[in-house]
Amino acid sequence: MADKDRIEINPKIMGGKPVIRGTRVPVELILRRLAEGATDELLLDAYPTLTKEDIRAALAYAAGSIAHEEVHAVEK
C-alpha cells in the first residue's frame, strides 16, 4: 500500500499535521522516535494501533516531502 493510502492530512485531526490514517499518531512523532533510536518493536509496543507498514509509510512520506522541497542556495 502506498504511503498516501496510509497518511492522512485533515485540518480537524492534530491541526492538519500528517498522521497515520485512522489514528492520531503524527508522522512527525514516528520520525522523531526513530531518530532517537527507537526500534519498530518499541514503536509498535508504545502505539498498538501502528503497523510496520505504517512506520514504513511515515518514512516514505518524509522522503517524498524532502524530495519535492525547493532549496534556495545562499551564497556567502
PDB file of N, H, CA, C and O in Angstrom:
ATOM      1  N   MET A   1       0.845  -1.180   0.000  1.00  0.00           N
ATOM      2  CA  MET A   1       0.000   0.000   0.000  1.00  0.00           C
ATOM      3  C   MET A   1       0.891   1.243   0.000  1.00  0.00           C
ATOM      4  O   MET A   1       1.858   1.321   0.757  1.00  0.00           O
ATOM      5  N   ALA A   2       0.568   2.185  -0.829  1.00  0.00           N
ATOM      6  H   ALA A   2      -0.218   2.122  -1.444  1.00  0.00           H
ATOM      7  CA  ALA A   2       1.361   3.414  -0.937  1.00  0.00           C
ATOM      8  C   ALA A   2       1.202   4.258   0.316  1.00  0.00           C
ATOM      9  O   ALA A   2       0.184   4.188   1.005  1.00  0.00           O
ATOM     10  N   ASP A   3       2.246   5.075   0.605  1.00  0.00           N
ATOM     11  H   ASP A   3       3.073   5.132   0.045  1.00  0.00           H
ATOM     12  CA  ASP A   3       2.195   5.907   1.803  1.00  0.00           C
ATOM     13  C   ASP A   3       0.999   6.843   1.769  1.00  0.00           C
ATOM     14  O   ASP A   3       0.448   7.159   2.824  1.00  0.00           O
ATOM     15  N   LYS A   4       0.572   7.304   0.580  1.00  0.00           N
ATOM     16  H   LYS A   4       1.019   7.047  -0.277  1.00  0.00           H
ATOM     17  CA  LYS A   4      -0.567   8.214   0.519  1.00  0.00           C
ATOM     18  C   LYS A   4      -1.856   7.541   0.984  1.00  0.00           C
ATOM     19  O   LYS A   4      -2.797   8.225   1.387  1.00  0.00           O
ATOM     20  N   ASP A   5      -1.911   6.213   0.933  1.00  0.00           N
ATOM     21  H   ASP A   5      -1.147   5.657   0.605  1.00  0.00           H
ATOM     22  CA  ASP A   5      -3.082   5.495   1.422  1.00  0.00           C
ATOM     23  C   ASP A   5      -3.056   5.341   2.940  1.00  0.00           C
ATOM     24  O   ASP A   5      -4.094   5.090   3.552  1.00  0.00           O
ATOM     25  N   ARG A   6      -1.901   5.486   3.544  1.00  0.00           N
ATOM     26  H   ARG A   6      -1.057   5.690   3.047  1.00  0.00           H
ATOM     27  CA  ARG A   6      -1.752   5.320   4.988  1.00  0.00           C
ATOM     28  C   ARG A   6      -1.626   6.642   5.726  1.00  0.00           C
ATOM     29  O   ARG A   6      -1.823   6.696   6.940  1.00  0.00           O
ATOM     30  N   ILE A   7      -1.300   7.709   5.006  1.00  0.00           N
ATOM     31  H   ILE A   7      -1.140   7.666   4.020  1.00  0.00           H
ATOM     32  CA  ILE A   7      -1.096   9.017   5.629  1.00  0.00           C
ATOM     33  C   ILE A   7      -2.306   9.894   5.345  1.00  0.00           C
ATOM     34  O   ILE A   7      -2.788   9.966   4.214  1.00  0.00           O
ATOM     35  N   GLU A   8      -2.785  10.552   6.380  1.00  0.00           N
ATOM     36  H   GLU A   8      -2.393  10.494   7.298  1.00  0.00           H
ATOM     37  CA  GLU A   8      -3.959  11.411   6.255  1.00  0.00           C
ATOM     38  C   GLU A   8      -3.617  12.819   6.728  1.00  0.00           C
ATOM     39  O   GLU A   8      -2.946  12.996   7.745  1.00  0.00           O
ATOM     40  N   ILE A   9      -4.080  13.812   5.985  1.00  0.00           N
ATOM     41  H   ILE A   9      -4.624  13.668   5.159  1.00  0.00           H
ATOM     42  CA  ILE A   9      -3.947  15.207   6.393  1.00  0.00           C
ATOM     43  C   ILE A   9      -5.349  15.781   6.439  1.00  0.00           C
ATOM     44  O   ILE A   9      -6.011  15.930   5.411  1.00  0.00           O
ATOM     45  N   ASN A  10      -5.792  16.101   7.648  1.00  0.00           N
ATOM     46  H   ASN A  10      -5.255  15.980   8.482  1.00  0.00           H
ATOM     47  CA  ASN A  10      -7.149  16.599   7.862  1.00  0.00           C
ATOM     48  C   ASN A  10      -7.068  17.728   8.881  1.00  0.00           C
ATOM     49  O   ASN A  10      -6.585  17.514   9.992  1.00  0.00           O
ATOM     50  N   PRO A  11      -7.531  18.925   8.528  1.00  0.00           N
ATOM     51  CA  PRO A  11      -7.425  20.053   9.460  1.00  0.00           C
ATOM     52  C   PRO A  11      -8.128  19.802  10.802  1.00  0.00           C
ATOM     53  O   PRO A  11      -7.847  20.491  11.783  1.00  0.00           O
ATOM     54  N   LYS A  12      -9.026  18.834  10.848  1.00  0.00           N
ATOM     55  H   LYS A  12      -9.254  18.275  10.051  1.00  0.00           H
ATOM     56  CA  LYS A  12      -9.750  18.532  12.088  1.00  0.00           C
ATOM     57  C   LYS A  12      -9.015  17.530  12.975  1.00  0.00           C
ATOM     58  O   LYS A  12      -9.434  17.259  14.101  1.00  0.00           O
ATOM     59  N   ILE A  13      -7.919  16.985  12.457  1.00  0.00           N
ATOM     60  H   ILE A  13      -7.579  17.205  11.542  1.00  0.00           H
ATOM     61  CA  ILE A  13      -7.145  15.990  13.223  1.00  0.00           C
ATOM     62  C   ILE A  13      -5.738  16.523  13.425  1.00  0.00           C
ATOM     63  O   ILE A  13      -5.024  16.774  12.454  1.00  0.00           O
ATOM     64  N   MET A  14      -5.336  16.696  14.666  1.00  0.00           N
ATOM     65  H   MET A  14      -5.916  16.492  15.455  1.00  0.00           H
ATOM     66  CA  MET A  14      -3.986  17.135  15.032  1.00  0.00           C
ATOM     67  C   MET A  14      -3.584  18.417  14.291  1.00  0.00           C
ATOM     68  O   MET A  14      -2.430  18.583  13.895  1.00  0.00           O
ATOM     69  N   GLY A  15      -4.548  19.311  14.114  1.00  0.00           N
ATOM     70  H   GLY A  15      -5.485  19.177  14.435  1.00  0.00           H
ATOM     71  CA  GLY A  15      -4.253  20.597  13.487  1.00  0.00           C
ATOM     72  C   GLY A  15      -3.799  20.502  12.044  1.00  0.00           C
ATOM     73  O   GLY A  15      -3.145  21.416  11.542  1.00  0.00           O
ATOM     74  N   GLY A  16      -4.135  19.413  11.368  1.00  0.00           N
ATOM     75  H   GLY A  16      -4.667  18.670  11.776  1.00  0.00           H
ATOM     76  CA  GLY A  16      -3.777  19.255   9.965  1.00  0.00           C
ATOM     77  C   GLY A  16      -2.411  18.644   9.725  1.00  0.00           C
ATOM     78  O   GLY A  16      -1.971  18.533   8.581  1.00  0.00           O
ATOM     79  N   LYS A  17      -1.732  18.245  10.801  1.00  0.00           N
ATOM     80  H   LYS A  17      -2.089  18.335  11.731  1.00  0.00           H
ATOM     81  CA  LYS A  17      -0.439  17.577  10.612  1.00  0.00           C
ATOM     82  C   LYS A  17      -0.680  16.196  10.007  1.00  0.00           C
ATOM     83  O   LYS A  17      -1.714  15.581  10.270  1.00  0.00           O
ATOM     84  N   PRO A  18       0.257  15.702   9.203  1.00  0.00           N
ATOM     85  CA  PRO A  18       0.109  14.349   8.649  1.00  0.00           C
ATOM     86  C   PRO A  18       0.114  13.321   9.778  1.00  0.00           C
ATOM     87  O   PRO A  18       0.990  13.334  10.644  1.00  0.00           O
ATOM     88  N   VAL A  19      -0.872  12.438   9.754  1.00  0.00           N
ATOM     89  H   VAL A  19      -1.583  12.427   9.051  1.00  0.00           H
ATOM     90  CA  VAL A  19      -0.988  11.361  10.744  1.00  0.00           C
ATOM     91  C   VAL A  19      -1.187  10.040  10.017  1.00  0.00           C
ATOM     92  O   VAL A  19      -1.512  10.007   8.830  1.00  0.00           O
ATOM     93  N   ILE A  20      -0.987   8.962  10.746  1.00  0.00           N
ATOM     94  H   ILE A  20      -0.722   8.989  11.710  1.00  0.00           H
ATOM     95  CA  ILE A  20      -1.314   7.652  10.208  1.00  0.00           C
ATOM     96  C   ILE A  20      -2.839   7.560  10.154  1.00  0.00           C
ATOM     97  O   ILE A  20      -3.520   7.772  11.157  1.00  0.00           O
ATOM     98  N   ARG A  21      -3.358   7.245   8.975  1.00  0.00           N
ATOM     99  H   ARG A  21      -2.805   7.073   8.161  1.00  0.00           H
ATOM    100  CA  ARG A  21      -4.806   7.206   8.756  1.00  0.00           C
ATOM    101  C   ARG A  21      -5.514   6.368   9.820  1.00  0.00           C
ATOM    102  O   ARG A  21      -5.097   5.255  10.142  1.00  0.00           O
ATOM    103  N   GLY A  22      -6.590   6.933  10.350  1.00  0.00           N
ATOM    104  H   GLY A  22      -6.928   7.837  10.088  1.00  0.00           H
ATOM    105  CA  GLY A  22      -7.390   6.222  11.343  1.00  0.00           C
ATOM    106  C   GLY A  22      -6.842   6.321  12.756  1.00  0.00           C
ATOM    107  O   GLY A  22      -7.384   5.714  13.679  1.00  0.00           O
ATOM    108  N   THR A  23      -5.759   7.091  12.930  1.00  0.00           N
ATOM    109  H   THR A  23      -5.319   7.584  12.179  1.00  0.00           H
ATOM    110  CA  THR A  23      -5.167   7.269  14.259  1.00  0.00           C
ATOM    111  C   THR A  23      -4.932   8.761  14.483  1.00  0.00           C
ATOM    112  O   THR A  23      -5.210   9.585  13.612  1.00  0.00           O
ATOM    113  N   ARG A  24      -4.425   9.085  15.642  1.00  0.00           N
ATOM    114  H   ARG A  24      -4.199   8.415  16.349  1.00  0.00           H
ATOM    115  CA  ARG A  24      -3.972  10.439  15.928  1.00  0.00           C
ATOM    116  C   ARG A  24      -2.455  10.431  16.131  1.00  0.00           C
ATOM    117  O   ARG A  24      -1.907  11.283  16.830  1.00  0.00           O
ATOM    118  N   VAL A  25      -1.792   9.462  15.514  1.00  0.00           N
ATOM    119  H   VAL A  25      -2.237   8.769  14.946  1.00  0.00           H
ATOM    120  CA  VAL A  25      -0.331   9.331  15.625  1.00  0.00           C
ATOM    121  C   VAL A  25       0.306  10.124  14.477  1.00  0.00           C
ATOM    122  O   VAL A  25       0.208   9.728  13.315  1.00  0.00           O
ATOM    123  N   PRO A  26       0.961  11.246  14.810  1.00  0.00           N
ATOM    124  CA  PRO A  26       1.570  12.059  13.762  1.00  0.00           C
ATOM    125  C   PRO A  26       2.809  11.398  13.149  1.00  0.00           C
ATOM    126  O   PRO A  26       3.572  10.712  13.828  1.00  0.00           O
ATOM    127  N   VAL A  27       2.981  11.626  11.855  1.00  0.00           N
ATOM    128  H   VAL A  27       2.361  12.184  11.303  1.00  0.00           H
ATOM    129  CA  VAL A  27       4.177  11.157  11.155  1.00  0.00           C
ATOM    130  C   VAL A  27       5.415  11.713  11.861  1.00  0.00           C
ATOM    131  O   VAL A  27       6.407  11.005  12.035  1.00  0.00           O
ATOM    132  N   GLU A  28       5.351  12.974  12.263  1.00  0.00           N
ATOM    133  H   GLU A  28       4.545  13.549  12.122  1.00  0.00           H
ATOM    134  CA  GLU A  28       6.495  13.605  12.940  1.00  0.00           C
ATOM    135  C   GLU A  28       6.905  12.827  14.183  1.00  0.00           C
ATOM    136  O   GLU A  28       8.099  12.661  14.432  1.00  0.00           O
ATOM    137  N   LEU A  29       5.956  12.353  14.959  1.00  0.00           N
ATOM    138  H   LEU A  29       4.986  12.489  14.757  1.00  0.00           H
ATOM    139  CA  LEU A  29       6.266  11.601  16.178  1.00  0.00           C
ATOM    140  C   LEU A  29       7.033  10.329  15.826  1.00  0.00           C
ATOM    141  O   LEU A  29       8.017   9.987  16.482  1.00  0.00           O
ATOM    142  N   ILE A  30       6.583   9.642  14.803  1.00  0.00           N
ATOM    143  H   ILE A  30       5.784   9.919  14.270  1.00  0.00           H
ATOM    144  CA  ILE A  30       7.259   8.410  14.389  1.00  0.00           C
ATOM    145  C   ILE A  30       8.694   8.715  13.967  1.00  0.00           C
ATOM    146  O   ILE A  30       9.627   8.014  14.358  1.00  0.00           O
ATOM    147  N   LEU A  31       8.862   9.759  13.172  1.00  0.00           N
ATOM    148  H   LEU A  31       8.104  10.329  12.854  1.00  0.00           H
ATOM    149  CA  LEU A  31      10.204  10.120  12.707  1.00  0.00           C
ATOM    150  C   LEU A  31      11.116  10.514  13.861  1.00  0.00           C
ATOM    151  O   LEU A  31      12.277  10.106  13.910  1.00  0.00           O
ATOM    152  N   ARG A  32      10.593  11.304  14.785  1.00  0.00           N
ATOM    153  H   ARG A  32       9.650  11.636  14.746  1.00  0.00           H
ATOM    154  CA  ARG A  32      11.407  11.724  15.949  1.00  0.00           C
ATOM    155  C   ARG A  32      11.818  10.529  16.791  1.00  0.00           C
ATOM    156  O   ARG A  32      12.971  10.422  17.208  1.00  0.00           O
ATOM    157  N   ARG A  33      10.876   9.631  17.040  1.00  0.00           N
ATOM    158  H   ARG A  33       9.939   9.717  16.701  1.00  0.00           H
ATOM    159  CA  ARG A  33      11.195   8.458  17.852  1.00  0.00           C
ATOM    160  C   ARG A  33      12.250   7.588  17.173  1.00  0.00           C
ATOM    161  O   ARG A  33      13.162   7.092  17.834  1.00  0.00           O
ATOM    162  N   LEU A  34      12.131   7.400  15.856  1.00  0.00           N
ATOM    163  H   LEU A  34      11.390   7.803  15.320  1.00  0.00           H
ATOM    164  CA  LEU A  34      13.135   6.629  15.132  1.00  0.00           C
ATOM    165  C   LEU A  34      14.493   7.321  15.189  1.00  0.00           C
ATOM    166  O   LEU A  34      15.519   6.665  15.372  1.00  0.00           O
ATOM    167  N   ALA A  35      14.503   8.646  15.032  1.00  0.00           N
ATOM    168  H   ALA A  35      13.670   9.179  14.884  1.00  0.00           H
ATOM    169  CA  ALA A  35      15.753   9.407  15.092  1.00  0.00           C
ATOM    170  C   ALA A  35      16.403   9.301  16.462  1.00  0.00           C
ATOM    171  O   ALA A  35      17.627   9.356  16.579  1.00  0.00           O
ATOM    172  N   GLU A  36      15.585   9.147  17.498  1.00  0.00           N
ATOM    173  H   GLU A  36      14.590   9.102  17.403  1.00  0.00           H
ATOM    174  CA  GLU A  36      16.102   9.000  18.868  1.00  0.00           C
ATOM    175  C   GLU A  36      16.592   7.579  19.145  1.00  0.00           C
ATOM    176  O   GLU A  36      17.128   7.304  20.217  1.00  0.00           O
ATOM    177  N   GLY A  37      16.408   6.685  18.183  1.00  0.00           N
ATOM    178  H   GLY A  37      15.972   6.909  17.312  1.00  0.00           H
ATOM    179  CA  GLY A  37      16.903   5.327  18.351  1.00  0.00           C
ATOM    180  C   GLY A  37      15.852   4.272  18.628  1.00  0.00           C
ATOM    181  O   GLY A  37      16.190   3.113  18.867  1.00  0.00           O
ATOM    182  N   ALA A  38      14.584   4.649  18.602  1.00  0.00           N
ATOM    183  H   ALA A  38      14.309   5.591  18.408  1.00  0.00           H
ATOM    184  CA  ALA A  38      13.526   3.663  18.838  1.00  0.00           C
ATOM    185  C   ALA A  38      13.515   2.638  17.706  1.00  0.00           C
ATOM    186  O   ALA A  38      13.760   2.968  16.545  1.00  0.00           O
ATOM    187  N   THR A  39      13.233   1.415  18.062  1.00  0.00           N
ATOM    188  H   THR A  39      13.034   1.147  19.005  1.00  0.00           H
ATOM    189  CA  THR A  39      13.093   0.357  17.064  1.00  0.00           C
ATOM    190  C   THR A  39      11.626   0.260  16.655  1.00  0.00           C
ATOM    191  O   THR A  39      10.746   0.808  17.318  1.00  0.00           O
ATOM    192  N   ASP A  40      11.380  -0.446  15.555  1.00  0.00           N
ATOM    193  H   ASP A  40      12.095  -0.892  15.017  1.00  0.00           H
ATOM    194  CA  ASP A  40       9.997  -0.685  15.149  1.00  0.00           C
ATOM    195  C   ASP A  40       9.221  -1.338  16.288  1.00  0.00           C
ATOM    196  O   ASP A  40       8.073  -0.984  16.558  1.00  0.00           O
ATOM    197  N   GLU A  41       9.856  -2.286  16.941  1.00  0.00           N
ATOM    198  H   GLU A  41      10.788  -2.574  16.722  1.00  0.00           H
ATOM    199  CA  GLU A  41       9.177  -3.022  18.008  1.00  0.00           C
ATOM    200  C   GLU A  41       8.781  -2.097  19.162  1.00  0.00           C
ATOM    201  O   GLU A  41       7.685  -2.222  19.710  1.00  0.00           O
ATOM    202  N   LEU A  42       9.668  -1.173  19.530  1.00  0.00           N
ATOM    203  H   LEU A  42      10.558  -1.072  19.086  1.00  0.00           H
ATOM    204  CA  LEU A  42       9.329  -0.217  20.598  1.00  0.00           C
ATOM    205  C   LEU A  42       8.152   0.661  20.194  1.00  0.00           C
ATOM    206  O   LEU A  42       7.262   0.925  21.003  1.00  0.00           O
ATOM    207  N   LEU A  43       8.148   1.112  18.945  1.00  0.00           N
ATOM    208  H   LEU A  43       8.871   0.898  18.288  1.00  0.00           H
ATOM    209  CA  LEU A  43       7.041   1.935  18.463  1.00  0.00           C
ATOM    210  C   LEU A  43       5.738   1.139  18.448  1.00  0.00           C
ATOM    211  O   LEU A  43       4.689   1.646  18.846  1.00  0.00           O
ATOM    212  N   LEU A  44       5.809  -0.087  17.994  1.00  0.00           N
ATOM    213  H   LEU A  44       6.661  -0.498  17.671  1.00  0.00           H
ATOM    214  CA  LEU A  44       4.603  -0.916  17.930  1.00  0.00           C
ATOM    215  C   LEU A  44       4.061  -1.214  19.323  1.00  0.00           C
ATOM    216  O   LEU A  44       2.847  -1.291  19.511  1.00  0.00           O
ATOM    217  N   ASP A  45       4.943  -1.382  20.294  1.00  0.00           N
ATOM    218  H   ASP A  45       5.929  -1.320  20.141  1.00  0.00           H
ATOM    219  CA  ASP A  45       4.507  -1.595  21.678  1.00  0.00           C
ATOM    220  C   ASP A  45       3.898  -0.325  22.265  1.00  0.00           C
ATOM    221  O   ASP A  45       2.891  -0.388  22.970  1.00  0.00           O
ATOM    222  N   ALA A  46       4.503   0.830  21.977  1.00  0.00           N
ATOM    223  H   ALA A  46       5.321   0.881  21.404  1.00  0.00           H
ATOM    224  CA  ALA A  46       4.040   2.095  22.527  1.00  0.00           C
ATOM    225  C   ALA A  46       2.750   2.572  21.867  1.00  0.00           C
ATOM    226  O   ALA A  46       1.931   3.232  22.507  1.00  0.00           O
ATOM    227  N   TYR A  47       2.568   2.244  20.604  1.00  0.00           N
ATOM    228  H   TYR A  47       3.233   1.708  20.084  1.00  0.00           H
ATOM    229  CA  TYR A  47       1.398   2.699  19.833  1.00  0.00           C
ATOM    230  C   TYR A  47       0.772   1.484  19.151  1.00  0.00           C
ATOM    231  O   TYR A  47       1.041   1.223  17.979  1.00  0.00           O
ATOM    232  N   PRO A  48      -0.062   0.741  19.880  1.00  0.00           N
ATOM    233  CA  PRO A  48      -0.594  -0.534  19.381  1.00  0.00           C
ATOM    234  C   PRO A  48      -1.419  -0.427  18.097  1.00  0.00           C
ATOM    235  O   PRO A  48      -1.640  -1.434  17.424  1.00  0.00           O
ATOM    236  N   THR A  49      -1.874   0.771  17.751  1.00  0.00           N
ATOM    237  H   THR A  49      -1.695   1.589  18.298  1.00  0.00           H
ATOM    238  CA  THR A  49      -2.645   0.903  16.510  1.00  0.00           C
ATOM    239  C   THR A  49      -1.743   0.929  15.280  1.00  0.00           C
ATOM    240  O   THR A  49      -2.228   0.785  14.158  1.00  0.00           O
ATOM    241  N   LEU A  50      -0.435   1.112  15.476  1.00  0.00           N
ATOM    242  H   LEU A  50      -0.041   1.230  16.388  1.00  0.00           H
ATOM    243  CA  LEU A  50       0.506   1.159  14.358  1.00  0.00           C
ATOM    244  C   LEU A  50       0.851  -0.232  13.852  1.00  0.00           C
ATOM    245  O   LEU A  50       0.772  -1.222  14.578  1.00  0.00           O
ATOM    246  N   THR A  51       1.233  -0.273  12.587  1.00  0.00           N
ATOM    247  H   THR A  51       1.297   0.531  11.997  1.00  0.00           H
ATOM    248  CA  THR A  51       1.778  -1.491  11.989  1.00  0.00           C
ATOM    249  C   THR A  51       3.156  -1.151  11.417  1.00  0.00           C
ATOM    250  O   THR A  51       3.516   0.019  11.288  1.00  0.00           O
ATOM    251  N   LYS A  52       3.911  -2.181  11.081  1.00  0.00           N
ATOM    252  H   LYS A  52       3.619  -3.132  11.186  1.00  0.00           H
ATOM    253  CA  LYS A  52       5.213  -1.941  10.447  1.00  0.00           C
ATOM    254  C   LYS A  52       5.037  -1.192   9.133  1.00  0.00           C
ATOM    255  O   LYS A  52       5.868  -0.360   8.769  1.00  0.00           O
ATOM    256  N   GLU A  53       3.956  -1.488   8.427  1.00  0.00           N
ATOM    257  H   GLU A  53       3.281  -2.164   8.723  1.00  0.00           H
ATOM    258  CA  GLU A  53       3.679  -0.790   7.170  1.00  0.00           C
ATOM    259  C   GLU A  53       3.433   0.693   7.407  1.00  0.00           C
ATOM    260  O   GLU A  53       3.806   1.519   6.573  1.00  0.00           O
ATOM    261  N   ASP A  54       2.809   1.047   8.534  1.00  0.00           N
ATOM    262  H   ASP A  54       2.507   0.376   9.211  1.00  0.00           H
ATOM    263  CA  ASP A  54       2.591   2.456   8.876  1.00  0.00           C
ATOM    264  C   ASP A  54       3.923   3.172   9.104  1.00  0.00           C
ATOM    265  O   ASP A  54       4.108   4.309   8.669  1.00  0.00           O
ATOM    266  N   ILE A  55       4.835   2.505   9.780  1.00  0.00           N
ATOM    267  H   ILE A  55       4.685   1.581  10.133  1.00  0.00           H
ATOM    268  CA  ILE A  55       6.156   3.094  10.037  1.00  0.00           C
ATOM    269  C   ILE A  55       6.884   3.325   8.723  1.00  0.00           C
ATOM    270  O   ILE A  55       7.480   4.383   8.523  1.00  0.00           O
ATOM    271  N   ARG A  56       6.842   2.345   7.824  1.00  0.00           N
ATOM    272  H   ARG A  56       6.357   1.485   7.987  1.00  0.00           H
ATOM    273  CA  ARG A  56       7.475   2.495   6.515  1.00  0.00           C
ATOM    274  C   ARG A  56       6.805   3.614   5.714  1.00  0.00           C
ATOM    275  O   ARG A  56       7.480   4.352   4.997  1.00  0.00           O
ATOM    276  N   ALA A  57       5.492   3.741   5.834  1.00  0.00           N
ATOM    277  H   ALA A  57       4.943   3.141   6.416  1.00  0.00           H
ATOM    278  CA  ALA A  57       4.770   4.802   5.125  1.00  0.00           C
ATOM    279  C   ALA A  57       5.185   6.174   5.644  1.00  0.00           C
ATOM    280  O   ALA A  57       5.302   7.119   4.864  1.00  0.00           O
ATOM    281  N   ALA A  58       5.410   6.294   6.955  1.00  0.00           N
ATOM    282  H   ALA A  58       5.315   5.526   7.588  1.00  0.00           H
ATOM    283  CA  ALA A  58       5.854   7.562   7.531  1.00  0.00           C
ATOM    284  C   ALA A  58       7.226   7.935   6.974  1.00  0.00           C
ATOM    285  O   ALA A  58       7.466   9.096   6.642  1.00  0.00           O
ATOM    286  N   LEU A  59       8.118   6.963   6.870  1.00  0.00           N
ATOM    287  H   LEU A  59       7.922   6.020   7.140  1.00  0.00           H
ATOM    288  CA  LEU A  59       9.445   7.217   6.304  1.00  0.00           C
ATOM    289  C   LEU A  59       9.341   7.601   4.823  1.00  0.00           C
ATOM    290  O   LEU A  59      10.018   8.525   4.372  1.00  0.00           O
ATOM    291  N   ALA A  60       8.509   6.903   4.084  1.00  0.00           N
ATOM    292  H   ALA A  60       7.959   6.153   4.451  1.00  0.00           H
ATOM    293  CA  ALA A  60       8.337   7.203   2.664  1.00  0.00           C
ATOM    294  C   ALA A  60       7.727   8.594   2.473  1.00  0.00           C
ATOM    295  O   ALA A  60       8.110   9.327   1.561  1.00  0.00           O
ATOM    296  N   TYR A  61       6.783   8.946   3.335  1.00  0.00           N
ATOM    297  H   TYR A  61       6.472   8.350   4.075  1.00  0.00           H
ATOM    298  CA  TYR A  61       6.163  10.271   3.265  1.00  0.00           C
ATOM    299  C   TYR A  61       7.214  11.360   3.499  1.00  0.00           C
ATOM    300  O   TYR A  61       7.254  12.355   2.776  1.00  0.00           O
ATOM    301  N   ALA A  62       8.059  11.167   4.504  1.00  0.00           N
ATOM    302  H   ALA A  62       8.027  10.359   5.092  1.00  0.00           H
ATOM    303  CA  ALA A  62       9.111  12.145   4.801  1.00  0.00           C
ATOM    304  C   ALA A  62      10.087  12.246   3.638  1.00  0.00           C
ATOM    305  O   ALA A  62      10.472  13.350   3.254  1.00  0.00           O
ATOM    306  N   ALA A  63      10.488  11.127   3.079  1.00  0.00           N
ATOM    307  H   ALA A  63      10.174  10.230   3.391  1.00  0.00           H
ATOM    308  CA  ALA A  63      11.420  11.139   1.949  1.00  0.00           C
ATOM    309  C   ALA A  63      10.799  11.856   0.752  1.00  0.00           C
ATOM    310  O   ALA A  63      11.469  12.630   0.068  1.00  0.00           O
ATOM    311  N   GLY A  64       9.525  11.596   0.505  1.00  0.00           N
ATOM    312  H   GLY A  64       8.981  10.967   1.060  1.00  0.00           H
ATOM    313  CA  GLY A  64       8.838  12.260  -0.596  1.00  0.00           C
ATOM    314  C   GLY A  64       8.720  13.754  -0.375  1.00  0.00           C
ATOM    315  O   GLY A  64       8.847  14.536  -1.317  1.00  0.00           O
ATOM    316  N   SER A  65       8.479  14.152   0.855  1.00  0.00           N
ATOM    317  H   SER A  65       8.376  13.517   1.620  1.00  0.00           H
ATOM    318  CA  SER A  65       8.379  15.580   1.170  1.00  0.00           C
ATOM    319  C   SER A  65       9.698  16.285   0.924  1.00  0.00           C
ATOM    320  O   SER A  65       9.723  17.385   0.372  1.00  0.00           O
ATOM    321  N   ILE A  66      10.786  15.666   1.324  1.00  0.00           N
ATOM    322  H   ILE A  66      10.766  14.772   1.772  1.00  0.00           H
ATOM    323  CA  ILE A  66      12.111  16.254   1.125  1.00  0.00           C
ATOM    324  C   ILE A  66      12.462  16.272  -0.363  1.00  0.00           C
ATOM    325  O   ILE A  66      13.067  17.230  -0.846  1.00  0.00           O
ATOM    326  N   ALA A  67      12.090  15.232  -1.080  1.00  0.00           N
ATOM    327  H   ALA A  67      11.599  14.455  -0.688  1.00  0.00           H
ATOM    328  CA  ALA A  67      12.407  15.149  -2.500  1.00  0.00           C
ATOM    329  C   ALA A  67      11.748  16.275  -3.296  1.00  0.00           C
ATOM    330  O   ALA A  67      12.284  16.710  -4.315  1.00  0.00           O
ATOM    331  N   HIS A  68      10.600  16.743  -2.838  1.00  0.00           N
ATOM    332  H   HIS A  68      10.165  16.389  -2.010  1.00  0.00           H
ATOM    333  CA  HIS A  68       9.865  17.785  -3.552  1.00  0.00           C
ATOM    334  C   HIS A  68      10.112  19.177  -2.977  1.00  0.00           C
ATOM    335  O   HIS A  68       9.490  20.146  -3.413  1.00  0.00           O
ATOM    336  N   GLU A  69      11.000  19.281  -2.016  1.00  0.00           N
ATOM    337  H   GLU A  69      11.505  18.494  -1.662  1.00  0.00           H
ATOM    338  CA  GLU A  69      11.295  20.558  -1.370  1.00  0.00           C
ATOM    339  C   GLU A  69      12.190  21.382  -2.291  1.00  0.00           C
ATOM    340  O   GLU A  69      13.128  20.861  -2.894  1.00  0.00           O
ATOM    341  N   GLU A  70      11.889  22.668  -2.390  1.00  0.00           N
ATOM    342  H   GLU A  70      11.127  23.092  -1.900  1.00  0.00           H
ATOM    343  CA  GLU A  70      12.748  23.565  -3.164  1.00  0.00           C
ATOM    344  C   GLU A  70      13.833  24.096  -2.242  1.00  0.00           C
ATOM    345  O   GLU A  70      13.557  24.545  -1.130  1.00  0.00           O
ATOM    346  N   VAL A  71      15.066  24.038  -2.717  1.00  0.00           N
ATOM    347  H   VAL A  71      15.291  23.673  -3.621  1.00  0.00           H
ATOM    348  CA  VAL A  71      16.196  24.521  -1.951  1.00  0.00           C
ATOM    349  C   VAL A  71      16.766  25.739  -2.663  1.00  0.00           C
ATOM    350  O   VAL A  71      17.045  25.693  -3.861  1.00  0.00           O
ATOM    351  N   HIS A  72      16.935  26.812  -1.931  1.00  0.00           N
ATOM    352  H   HIS A  72      16.709  26.850  -0.958  1.00  0.00           H
ATOM    353  CA  HIS A  72      17.496  28.036  -2.475  1.00  0.00           C
ATOM    354  C   HIS A  72      18.844  28.262  -1.799  1.00  0.00           C
ATOM    355  O   HIS A  72      18.908  28.589  -0.614  1.00  0.00           O
ATOM    356  N   ALA A  73      19.910  28.085  -2.558  1.00  0.00           N
ATOM    357  H   ALA A  73      19.858  27.819  -3.520  1.00  0.00           H
ATOM    358  CA  ALA A  73      21.253  28.246  -2.011  1.00  0.00           C
ATOM    359  C   ALA A  73      21.542  29.726  -1.801  1.00  0.00           C
ATOM    360  O   ALA A  73      21.204  30.568  -2.632  1.00  0.00           O
ATOM    361  N   VAL A  74      22.165  30.015  -0.689  1.00  0.00           N
ATOM    362  H   VAL A  74      22.440  29.331  -0.014  1.00  0.00           H
ATOM    363  CA  VAL A  74      22.551  31.385  -0.373  1.00  0.00           C
ATOM    364  C   VAL A  74      24.069  31.459  -0.482  1.00  0.00           C
ATOM    365  O   VAL A  74      24.792  30.738   0.205  1.00  0.00           O
ATOM    366  N   GLU A  75      24.529  32.327  -1.341  1.00  0.00           N
ATOM    367  H   GLU A  75      23.942  32.913  -1.899  1.00  0.00           H
ATOM    368  CA  GLU A  75      25.984  32.484  -1.495  1.00  0.00           C
ATOM    369  C   GLU A  75      26.513  33.410  -0.419  1.00  0.00           C
ATOM    370  O   GLU A  75      25.862  34.378  -0.028  1.00  0.00           O
ATOM    371  N   LYS A  76      27.707  33.091   0.049  1.00  0.00           N
ATOM    372  H   LYS A  76      28.236  32.305  -0.269  1.00  0.00           H
ATOM    373  CA  LYS A  76      28.343  33.924   1.084  1.00  0.00           C
ATOM    374  C   LYS A  76      29.167  34.996   0.454  1.00  0.00           C
ATOM    375  O   LYS A  76      29.780  35.798   1.158  1.00  0.00           O
TER     376      LYS A  76
END
